[in-house]
Amino acid sequence: MDNQILRKKLSTYVSDSGRLRNVSEPVLCEVLNAWENWEGTASSFYRSIGFSPKQMAKLIGKAKKLKREGSFGSEEFTQLHTEDDHTEPASNSKGECQGIELLLDGGKLLRFQKVSQVIEFLKQAG
């Protein structure tokens, strides 16, 4: 996400005294994603967002806490069935399912039992 858009979203939560108040969870998630994907210095991130390091540290800390508690991406897992999906998943000696997991933006997790399913999914998504 462009930091200019994030700056505008955050500016809607600024009180008359200039403090960030009652920032919603989806915006906190966006702040955390932007912070985690930032490749520059911390001070350049704060400048691009347009808020002080103290304000951003409080928001990022709150967002990390919510993420640890499972507030982001807490949707239930739903299994997708395909035509050739008639066999049981492969398992190792411990009985754990082996497969491929993709973590998408927004915290969604997709699990595939076979490589062919991942390839088909990527073809349809592209």
N, C-alpha and C positions, 0 to 999 in steps of 0.2 A: 504494500500500500504506500502511496505517496505520503510523505510526512506533512505536506501542505494540507491535505484532506484531514489527516489526523489532528493537525493544529486547529483547524476549523471546528472539528467535532469537540475537541477539548475546550475550546473557547466558549462553547455553549454552557459549560459547567462552571464558569468563573463567576464568583459572587461580586457584589458591589465593592467589597474590600479587596478584591484581586486574588482571592483564594479559590482553589479548585474544590468544589463541594459536590457530593452525591454523584460521583461519576458512575455510570451504569456498568454492569459486568461485561457486556459486549465491547464497550469502548476500552475497558481495562484489558480485555483479551487482545484487542488490536494494539494497544500500547505495548504490551508484553511481547507480542509477535514482532513488532517493529524494533523493539530493543534487542531481542534475541537475534534478529537478522541483520542488525546494524554492523557494518564492517569498519567504520571509522572510530574515532575517539569518543569517549563519553561526552565531553564538552561540545563536540560538533553535533552529536545527537540532540542534546538539550537545546542548542541554538536552532537546529532545524525544526524542532517542535515548537519553540518559542516560549518555553517555560524554564524556571530556574532548576538547578540540580536538586535542590531541596524538595521542590514540588514533585518533580519526576521520580525521585527516590521513594517518596511516600506512595505514589501511584504504582510504581513497579513492584514495591514490596507487597502492597495489597493484592496486586494481580498474581504474584507468585504464590501468596497464601491461598487465594481462591483456586489456583491451578492445583496445588497440592491437595486441597480438600475435594477436588473433582468437580468443581463448578463449570469448568470449560470442557466441552466434549463429553458430557456425561450421558450421552444418548445410549440406549441399549443396543447391543450387537444384534444385527439381523442377518441371517445367513441367506445368501443368494443361491438359488438352485438353477443349474443348467441342464440341458438335455442329456449330456454324458455324465452327469453327476449321480450315478447309481451305486457307486462303491463307497465303502467306509473310508474315512481318511487314513492315510498312512500314519503309523505310530512307531515310535522307537521302543526300546526295551523297557522304558519306564512308563509306557502307556501315554506319553504326551503327544499331542497332535503336532505333526510337522507340516509346515506350509510356509506361505509368504504373507507378511503383514505390511500394509502400506498405511502410513500415517499422513493424512491429508491436512491442508490448512484448515484451521477451525477445530482441530482436535478429533476429526472423524478417523476411525480405524477400520480398514477393510482387510478381511482375511480371505486368502485363497488357498485351496488345498492343492492345486496343480498349477504348474507354470503356464499351461495352455489357457487357463482361465484368466491369468494376469494379462497375457498377451491379447486375448480377446477383449478384455476390459479396456486396455490401453488403446486398442484400435478404435473402439466405439467412443472413447472419451476424446480422442485426438481429432 
